[in-house]
Amino acid sequence: MDILRIPTVTGVDIELSIAGTGGRSYAFVIDWHIRALLALGWVFAAVLLFRQPGGPLASGGASAYLLVGAPAALLYSLYHPVLEIAMRGRTPGKRIAGVRIVRRDGGIPSAVQLLVRNLFRLIDSLPFMYCVGLVATMLTRQSVRIGDIAAGTLLVYDEESDSALDDAVSRGVGRLGLERASLAGELVARWRDLRPAVRVALARRLLADVGNPPGDADEPELRTMLEDLAR
């Protein structure tokens, strides 16, 4: 299993296990069934609601397509991009399969990256049943499909974090950058182990560096501000 190693300012690398073809396929199959059921659910609901005599579906034609086909197509096609953006690199299927999308540096992908990744599904799905994407995950070192290569993303196993540093990096690196997020998590995790003068000085410097000057905040207030920063 390939490992994504993320260097931190503490010198202790964070390791994320890269999901292979099996993990990807498992998540995709779950998501495919969910979005297919959503689309079919709308079709059946629309037919029941609008098929009465004199209703919008009675005459067929363009109105039938707009009321039944178009919403079903949108539910099916927008499932991945909308949920991946809303759930920060996850979907229900990915959550069940225990995987998530990350940037190459381990951070949370941006909305633009997720949109690019999904746009390239058109290529990965060729010629049928995601053949291009499946072959790409088998041939590339980090098991990435064409959409991941274009967007600069990876699929990793969503393992539980065992430390405040891991949590800070996974949540805050997208906003603060890798070094700042690592330092914030390190300070929160080792607050009691550091000498008061050292932890106060580090906290003040970090808060000022990210545009949140602490002013006359005392030591408990500084720690609270750091915890809020790492969330």
N, C-alpha and C positions, 0 to 999 in steps of 0.2 A: 504493500500500500504506500503510495506516494504521500509525502508530508510537506506541508507549506510551513516554513519556519519564518517567524516574524521577529526580527531583532528589536530589542527594547533598550532604553537608556540604562537599565539596570544590569545589562549584560546577560540576562537570562532569557533565552529565546522562548517565544510562545509557539507551540506546535499545533497545527490543524491538519487533520487527516483528510486528504482529497478523496471525494467520492468517485468511484469508478463507474463503469458502464452499468453494473448491476444496480447500484444505488440510484443512479439517474433513471434507469428504466422503471424501477419500482415506483419512484415518485411520479414519473410521467403517467404511468398506467392509472394510478389513483386519481391524479388530476384530470386525466382524460375522461374517466367515468363520471367524475363530479360535474365537469362542464357539459358533458353530453346529457346528463340527467337534468341539469338546469335548463338547457336549451329545449329538450323534449318536454319538460314540465311546463315551460311557457307555451309551447305549441298546443298541448292538450288543454291548458287553462284558457287560451285564447279561443280555441274552437268551442269550448263549452260556453264561454261568455258571449261570443259574437255570432254564433251560428243560427240563432233563432230566426224565424221568418221575418223578412224585412230588415234584418240586421246587416252589419257591414260585410259579413262573409257570404251573404246569400247570393250576391251577384258575382262573386269571384273577382278575377282580374287583379289590377294593381292594388286595390284596397286590401285584398286578402294577403298579398305579399307584404305590404307595409305593416299590417297588424300582426301577422303571424311569422313570416319568414325573416323580416329585417331584425326584430328584437331578438329572435332566437340566434341569428347569425352574430349579432353583437355580443350576446351573452357568451357564446362559444369562443369568439375570436379575441375578446377583450379580457377574458378570464385571467390569463397569465400576467399581462402587463399591469392591469389595475391592482390585482392582489399582491403581486411582487413589490410594487411601489408602496402600497398601503401597509404591508406586513414586513417591509424592509428586507427584501430578499427571500421571502418565504411564500409558500402557498399552503393550503390545507394538505395537499399531497406531499409536499416537501416536509411539512411538519410531522406528518405521520411516518414518513420514511426516515426522519431524523437527519435531513440535509438542509443546507441553506446556501444562498448565493453570496459570495464575498468578492471584493476587489482583489487584485493581485497582491496588494500589501496586507490583506486580511481585513480591511475596513468594510463598512457598509456601503454597497454600491449606490451611486446617485440615480436619480430618476432617469437622467439621460442615458446612462449606461444600461439600465434595465429596458428602456425603450429600444435602444439599438440591439440589444440581445434578442428581444422578441421580434423585431423587424426581420432579423436574419433567420427566423424560423421558416420563412418562405423558401430559403435555400436549403436549410437543414432537413426540411420535410420532403425534398425531392429524392427520387422520382415518385416515391410513395412510402408511407409508413416510416418517415424520418430515416430513410436509408443513408443519406449523406451525413446527417448528424451522428447516427449510430457508428458508421465507419470511422468518422473523425475521432470519436471518443476512444475507439479501439487503437487508433494509430498514433495519437498524440501522447506525449509523455505525461501530461497532467489530466488526461481524459476529458479534454474540452471539445465542444462542438464548434462549428463555424461562428455561431453567435457569440460564444464566449471569447473567441479570439478577437473578434471585431470590437467587443465591448470592454475587453480587459478584465474579465471576470472568471471565477472558478466556482465549482460546487464542492462544498466541504461538508463533512459530517458535523452535525450540530451538537457537539459534546457539551456536557454541563461544565461550566467554569468552576474551578476549585479555589480561586483566589480573587480578591478584590482587584488585583492588577489585570487578570484576564477579563473580568467584567468591564473594567474601565476601558480597556482597549476595544472590546467588541462593541461597546455602546458609544464611546466618545471619540474614537479615532476619525470618524467621518467628519466631526465638527472641529476637533482641535488639532488634528494631525497626530501621527504615530508617537512622536517623542513626548508631546505635551500630555496626551492621553495616558501614556505609560507612566509618566512622572506623577500625574494626578492619582492614578490607581496605586502606585507605590507608596505615596505619602499617606493615603487613606489606610492601606493595609498595614503599614509599619509605623503608624503615628505614635503608638505607645513605646516603641522600641527606640525612637530617636530622642536625642536630648532636646529639651524644650526650646533652647535657643536655635538649634539647627532646624527643627521642624517649622518653627515660626518664620524663620528667614526664607526657607524654601517655599513655604506656602505663599508668603507675600510676593516673592519674586514671580512665581508661576501665575498667580492671580493678576498681577500687574501686566504680565507678558501677554495674557489672553484678553486684555482690555477690560478687566474687572478689578480695578484697584481696590484693595481692602480698606483703605483709610485708617481709622483708629480701631479697627476690629480687634478684639482680644482673642486669646488662643481658642476657646470653644467656638467662637464665631468663625474663625479661620477654617477650622475643621469642617464646620457645617457648609461653608462656601465651597470647600474642596469636594465634599460629597455631592453637592448639587452640580458641580462642574463635571464630575465623573459620570453622572446619570445620562 
